[in-house]
Amino acid sequence: MLNKAKIVGVVLALVFLGIALWKIDITELGNTIASADYRFVAPAALLTFLGYVWRTYRWKRILHPTQSIPVRRLFPVLMIGFMANNVLPARVGEFVRAYTLHKQEAVSKSSGLATIFLERVCDGLTLVMFLAVLSLSFPLPPWGTEAAYFASAVFLCVGVFILAVLLWEDLALTVVRLCAQPFPDRLGIWLLSKTSFFIDGLRALRRRRAVLVIVASSLVVWVLEATSYYLIIRGFAVPLSGLTLVLAAIFLLVMVNLGTMLPSAPGYVGTFQLFGVLALSAFDVKREVALSIALVSHSMQYVLVTAIGLFFFWKQNLSLRKIGSDAIKLTD
C-alpha cells in the first residue's frame, strides 16, 4: 500500500512542480533566491516552532476528557507525527501520531485518531474563517472564491457530522450495529468498539470552556503561522506593503495549507510550491518571486519539523519502517 502511495505521490509532485515551474525564468529564480534577505528566516522559524508548541497545548485540551497528558510528553509525539508526514506518503503521519500516542501513553489508537481528526477540522474551519475575513478586504480571484466555497462546504459538513454524532451518540452506535449485522459477530463487536473509542476522542466538544480554549488555541496557532509567512515575504523584493502585505501572507497561508490537504508527495513537495505561486500571483507578485518565497518557506518548515521529529524519534529508539507499517493497523 505504502509503495503504491509513494508512486502516486511522486507522480503528483512532478505534475504540481511542473505547473509551478511553467514559464519560470530559472536564471531570474536563482537570482531572486540569492538576493533574498535571510535575516527574516530565523524569527520566522521561531514563530513556526511556537505554533507547534501551541498545537500541542490544543491537542492536550482535546485529549483531556480521555487522558490528561502534560505538554512536555505530548510535544515529542506531535512532532514525530508531523515528521512522518514529511518523509512518508499518504499522510501516514496522522496514523503514526495515533500509534505513537498509544505506545507512549496507552491511549486507544481510535481515540487518538479521533482527536487528530478533530484537530484537522479545527484547522480547516479556522482557515476558512481567515479566508472569509480576507475576502472583506481583498477581492479573491475566481479560483480563490471557488476554493473558499468548496472548503467551507467540506469543513462545515464535517463539523455538523461531529456535532450530530456527539448529540445522538446512541443513535450513531445503533446505526453502526445495524450496518454490522450482515457480518460475523466478531467484526461487529470490533466496529462498535472502534466507534465508541472514536466518539470518546471527540468528547472535549461537550465542554463549553474546552471548546473556547480549542477555538482560541486554533487562532493562536494560525496567527503565529501567518506571521511566519509574513516575515519570509519581507525578505524578498515584493511590490507590497502595509495591510496588503499582511493580506498576501494570510492568503498564502490559507491556500498553501488547504492545498496540502490534497493527495501529495511526502512533505507536500510540489503542492506547496504550486499553491504558493497561485496565492501570491493573485497579488501581482512575479512568478519567480512567488516561487522563491514558497521554496524558502517550505524548506524552513520542512527542515525544522523533520529535524525535531527525527530527534525525538531517535531518542525513543523507534523504527521508521516498523512504525510506518504498524501505524495504519488501528487495532488495540
C-alpha positions as CSV (number, residue, x, y, z in Angstrom):
1,M,0.0,0.0,0.0
2,L,2.7,2.4,1.0
3,N,4.8,1.6,-2.1
4,K,1.7,2.5,-4.3
5,A,1.2,5.6,-2.4
6,K,4.8,6.6,-2.9
7,I,4.5,6.2,-6.7
8,V,1.3,8.2,-6.8
9,G,2.9,10.9,-4.6
10,V,6.0,11.1,-6.8
11,V,3.8,11.5,-9.9
12,L,1.6,14.2,-8.3
13,A,4.8,16.0,-7.1
14,L,6.2,16.1,-10.6
15,V,2.9,17.3,-12.0
16,F,2.5,20.1,-9.4
17,L,6.1,21.1,-9.7
18,G,5.8,21.2,-13.5
19,I,2.8,23.5,-13.2
20,A,4.6,25.7,-10.7
21,L,7.7,25.9,-12.9
22,W,5.7,26.7,-16.0
23,K,7.1,29.8,-17.8
24,I,9.5,30.4,-14.9
25,D,12.8,32.1,-15.8
26,I,15.3,29.8,-14.0
27,T,18.0,32.4,-14.1
28,E,15.8,35.0,-12.5
29,L,14.6,32.5,-10.0
30,G,18.2,31.8,-8.9
31,N,19.0,35.5,-8.7
32,T,15.9,36.1,-6.6
33,I,16.8,33.3,-4.1
34,A,20.4,34.5,-4.0
35,S,19.5,38.1,-3.3
36,A,16.9,37.5,-0.6
37,D,17.3,38.8,3.0
38,Y,17.6,35.7,5.1
39,R,17.7,37.5,8.4
40,F,13.9,37.0,8.4
41,V,14.2,33.2,8.3
42,A,15.3,32.7,12.0
43,P,12.4,34.7,13.5
44,A,10.0,33.0,11.1
45,A,11.3,29.6,12.2
46,L,10.9,30.6,15.8
47,L,7.3,31.5,15.2
48,T,6.7,28.3,13.4
49,F,8.2,26.4,16.4
50,L,5.9,28.3,18.8
51,G,3.0,27.4,16.5
52,Y,3.8,23.7,17.1
53,V,4.0,24.2,20.8
54,W,0.5,25.8,20.8
55,R,-0.7,22.9,18.6
56,T,0.5,20.6,21.4
57,Y,-1.4,22.6,24.0
58,R,-4.5,22.5,21.9
59,W,-4.1,18.7,21.5
60,K,-3.7,18.4,25.2
61,R,-7.1,20.1,25.7
62,I,-8.8,17.9,23.1
63,L,-7.3,14.8,24.7
64,H,-8.2,15.9,28.3
65,P,-11.5,14.0,28.6
66,T,-9.7,10.8,27.5
67,Q,-6.5,11.3,29.4
68,S,-4.6,14.2,31.0
69,I,-1.1,14.3,29.4
70,P,1.4,17.1,30.0
71,V,2.5,19.2,27.0
72,R,6.2,18.1,27.6
73,R,5.2,14.5,26.9
74,L,2.8,15.3,24.0
75,F,5.1,17.5,22.1
76,P,7.5,14.7,21.0
77,V,4.6,12.6,19.9
78,L,3.1,15.5,17.8
79,M,6.5,16.3,16.2
80,I,7.1,12.6,15.3
81,G,3.7,12.6,13.6
82,F,4.5,15.7,11.6
83,M,7.9,14.5,10.8
84,A,6.4,11.2,9.4
85,N,4.1,13.3,7.1
86,N,7.3,14.8,5.7
87,V,9.0,11.5,5.0
88,L,6.2,9.0,4.4
89,P,3.4,9.1,1.7
90,A,-0.4,9.4,2.0
91,R,-0.4,11.4,5.2
92,V,0.6,8.3,7.2
93,G,2.0,10.7,9.8
94,E,-1.6,11.1,11.3
95,F,-1.6,7.3,11.9
96,V,2.0,7.4,13.2
97,R,1.0,10.0,15.7
98,A,-2.0,8.0,17.0
99,Y,0.2,4.9,17.1
100,T,3.0,6.6,19.0
101,L,0.5,8.1,21.4
102,H,-0.9,4.6,22.1
103,K,2.6,3.3,22.6
104,Q,3.8,6.1,24.9
105,E,0.6,7.0,26.8
106,A,-1.6,3.9,26.4
107,V,-4.4,5.9,24.7
108,S,-6.6,3.9,22.3
109,K,-5.4,4.4,18.8
110,S,-9.0,5.0,17.7
111,S,-9.5,7.7,20.3
112,G,-6.1,9.2,19.4
113,L,-7.0,9.3,15.7
114,A,-10.3,10.9,16.5
115,T,-8.5,13.8,18.4
116,I,-6.2,14.3,15.4
117,F,-9.3,14.3,13.1
118,L,-10.9,16.9,15.3
119,E,-7.6,19.0,15.1
120,R,-7.8,18.9,11.3
121,V,-11.4,20.0,11.3
122,C,-10.5,22.9,13.7
123,D,-7.6,23.8,11.3
124,G,-9.9,23.8,8.3
125,L,-12.6,25.9,9.9
126,T,-10.0,28.4,11.1
127,L,-8.5,28.7,7.6
128,V,-12.0,29.1,6.1
129,M,-12.7,31.9,8.7
130,F,-9.4,33.6,7.7
131,L,-10.4,33.4,4.1
132,A,-13.8,34.9,4.8
133,V,-12.3,37.8,6.7
134,L,-9.7,38.3,3.9
135,S,-12.4,38.4,1.3
136,L,-13.9,41.5,3.0
137,S,-10.7,43.5,2.3
138,F,-9.4,41.9,-0.9
139,P,-11.3,40.7,-4.0
140,L,-10.5,37.0,-4.3
141,P,-9.7,35.6,-7.8
142,P,-12.4,33.4,-9.2
143,W,-10.4,30.2,-8.3
144,G,-9.9,31.5,-4.8
145,T,-13.7,32.1,-4.4
146,E,-14.4,28.6,-5.6
147,A,-11.8,27.1,-3.3
148,A,-13.4,29.1,-0.4
149,Y,-16.8,27.7,-1.2
150,F,-15.6,24.2,-1.5
151,A,-13.5,24.2,1.7
152,S,-16.4,25.9,3.6
153,A,-18.8,23.2,2.5
154,V,-16.5,20.4,3.3
155,F,-15.4,21.5,6.8
156,L,-18.9,22.8,7.8
157,C,-20.4,19.4,6.8
158,V,-17.7,17.6,8.8
159,G,-18.3,19.9,11.7
160,V,-22.1,19.3,11.6
161,F,-21.4,15.5,11.4
162,I,-19.2,15.6,14.5
163,L,-21.8,17.6,16.5
164,A,-24.6,15.1,15.3
165,V,-22.5,12.1,16.5
166,L,-22.0,13.8,19.9
167,L,-25.6,14.8,20.3
168,W,-27.0,11.5,19.2
169,E,-24.3,9.1,20.3
170,D,-26.7,6.2,21.0
171,L,-28.2,6.6,17.5
172,A,-24.7,6.6,15.9
173,L,-23.8,3.3,17.7
174,T,-27.2,1.8,16.7
175,V,-26.5,2.7,13.0
176,V,-23.1,1.0,13.2
177,R,-24.6,-2.0,14.9
178,L,-27.2,-2.3,12.2
179,C,-24.6,-1.9,9.4
180,A,-22.5,-4.6,11.0
181,Q,-25.3,-7.2,11.3
182,P,-24.6,-8.9,7.9
183,F,-21.0,-9.5,9.0
184,P,-19.6,-12.0,11.6
185,D,-20.3,-11.2,15.3
186,R,-16.5,-10.6,15.9
187,L,-16.4,-7.9,13.2
188,G,-19.5,-6.2,14.6
189,I,-18.1,-6.1,18.1
190,W,-14.8,-4.7,16.7
191,L,-16.6,-2.0,14.8
192,L,-18.7,-1.0,17.8
193,S,-15.6,-0.9,19.9
194,K,-13.7,1.3,17.5
195,T,-16.7,3.6,17.1
196,S,-17.0,4.0,20.8
197,F,-13.3,4.8,21.2
198,F,-13.6,7.3,18.3
199,I,-16.5,9.1,19.9
200,D,-14.5,9.2,23.1
201,G,-11.8,11.2,21.3
202,L,-14.4,13.9,20.4
203,R,-15.7,14.4,24.0
204,A,-13.8,17.6,24.5
205,L,-16.6,19.3,22.5
206,R,-19.1,18.5,25.2
207,R,-17.4,21.1,27.5
208,R,-18.1,24.8,26.7
209,R,-14.9,26.0,28.3
210,A,-12.8,23.4,26.4
211,V,-14.4,24.5,23.1
212,L,-13.5,28.1,23.8
213,V,-9.9,27.1,24.6
214,I,-9.6,25.0,21.5
215,V,-11.0,27.7,19.3
216,A,-8.7,30.3,20.8
217,S,-5.7,28.0,20.5
218,S,-6.5,27.4,16.8
219,L,-6.5,31.1,16.2
220,V,-3.1,31.5,18.0
221,V,-1.6,28.6,16.0
222,W,-2.6,30.1,12.7
223,V,-1.8,33.7,13.6
224,L,1.8,32.6,14.5
225,E,2.0,30.7,11.2
226,A,0.7,33.7,9.2
227,T,3.3,35.9,10.9
228,S,6.0,33.5,9.9
229,Y,4.9,33.7,6.2
230,Y,4.7,37.5,6.6
231,L,8.4,37.6,7.7
232,I,9.5,35.3,4.9
233,I,7.8,37.5,2.3
234,R,9.5,40.6,3.9
235,G,12.8,39.0,2.9
236,F,12.0,39.4,-0.8
237,A,11.5,42.3,-3.1
238,V,7.7,42.3,-3.4
239,P,5.6,45.3,-4.5
240,L,3.5,45.1,-1.4
241,S,3.4,46.9,1.9
242,G,1.3,47.6,4.9
243,L,-2.1,45.9,5.0
244,T,-1.7,44.5,1.5
245,L,1.4,42.6,2.6
246,V,-0.5,41.2,5.6
247,L,-3.4,40.1,3.4
248,A,-0.9,38.4,1.0
249,A,0.7,36.5,3.9
250,I,-2.8,35.3,5.1
251,F,-3.8,34.3,1.6
252,L,-0.6,32.4,1.1
253,L,-1.1,30.7,4.5
254,V,-4.6,29.6,3.7
255,M,-4.1,28.4,0.1
256,V,-0.9,26.5,0.9
257,N,-2.5,24.7,3.8
258,L,-5.7,24.0,2.1
259,G,-3.8,22.8,-1.0
260,T,-1.6,20.5,1.0
261,M,-4.7,18.6,2.2
262,L,-4.9,17.2,-1.4
263,P,-3.1,13.9,-2.1
264,S,0.6,14.7,-2.5
265,A,4.2,13.5,-2.1
266,P,5.8,13.2,1.3
267,G,6.5,16.7,2.7
268,Y,3.9,18.2,0.3
269,V,6.6,18.7,-2.4
270,G,5.1,20.3,-5.5
271,T,1.7,21.0,-3.8
272,F,3.2,23.7,-1.5
273,Q,5.1,25.4,-4.4
274,L,2.1,25.4,-6.8
275,F,-0.4,26.9,-4.3
276,G,2.2,29.3,-3.1
277,V,2.7,30.6,-6.6
278,L,-1.0,30.8,-7.2
279,A,-1.7,32.7,-4.0
280,L,1.0,35.3,-4.4
281,S,0.2,35.7,-8.1
282,A,-3.2,37.0,-7.1
283,F,-1.3,40.0,-5.5
284,D,0.6,40.6,-8.8
285,V,3.8,39.1,-7.3
286,K,6.0,37.8,-10.2
287,R,6.0,34.0,-10.5
288,E,9.8,33.8,-9.9
289,V,9.5,35.8,-6.7
290,A,6.4,33.8,-5.6
291,L,8.1,30.5,-6.2
292,S,11.2,31.7,-4.4
293,I,9.1,32.6,-1.3
294,A,7.4,29.2,-1.5
295,L,10.7,27.4,-1.7
296,V,12.3,29.2,1.2
297,S,9.3,29.0,3.4
298,H,8.7,25.3,2.6
299,S,12.4,24.5,3.1
300,M,12.4,26.2,6.5
301,Q,9.4,24.4,7.7
302,Y,10.5,21.0,6.3
303,V,14.0,21.2,7.9
304,L,12.7,22.5,11.3
305,V,9.9,19.9,11.7
306,T,11.8,17.0,10.3
307,A,14.8,17.7,12.4
308,I,12.8,18.0,15.7
309,G,10.7,14.9,14.8
310,L,13.7,12.8,14.0
311,F,15.5,13.9,17.2
312,F,12.6,12.6,19.3
313,F,12.2,9.6,17.1
314,W,15.9,8.7,17.6
315,K,15.7,9.5,21.3
316,Q,12.8,7.0,21.8
317,N,14.6,4.3,19.7
318,L,11.7,3.9,17.3
319,S,11.9,2.2,13.9
320,L,10.6,4.2,11.0
321,R,10.0,1.1,8.9
322,K,8.1,-0.7,11.7
323,I,6.1,2.3,12.8
324,G,5.2,3.2,9.3
325,S,3.7,-0.3,8.6
326,D,2.2,-0.8,12.1
327,A,0.6,2.7,12.4
328,I,-2.1,2.1,9.9
329,K,-3.3,-1.0,11.8
330,L,-5.8,0.6,14.2
331,T,-6.4,-2.5,16.2
332,D,-5.9,-2.2,20.0
